[in-house]
Amino acid sequence: MGIGMRELLIILVVVLLVFGAKKLRTIGSDLGAAVKGFKKSMGDGDAEESLGQIKHQGADAEFPEVAVNKARTEQKSTDQNS
């Protein structure tokens, strides 16, 4: 009793009637930008975590970008070896 093709088409027609094609385009692009921003923030969180681990290990705090890049490189090599 899942949603079939006929139900999806009916929903699409109703949404088109309510919002219009132009509004749907802007909603789609806004949703895409939101997903892209979410993915970027998730990646930034991983980088901050790696930076925190490096600082804890006694890395030089004057150049955090270098430490983050080093942590990302190490993580990529670890992922590739798995």
MOSULUR-V621242 format. One record per pair of residues at least 24 apart in sequence whose ideal C-beta (glycine too) atoms are under 8 Angstrom apart, sorted by the first residue. I is the first residue (numbers start at 1). J is the second residue. Records with the same first field share a line. If there is no record, write none. Layout:
I->J / J
This chain:
46->75
47->71 / 72
50->75
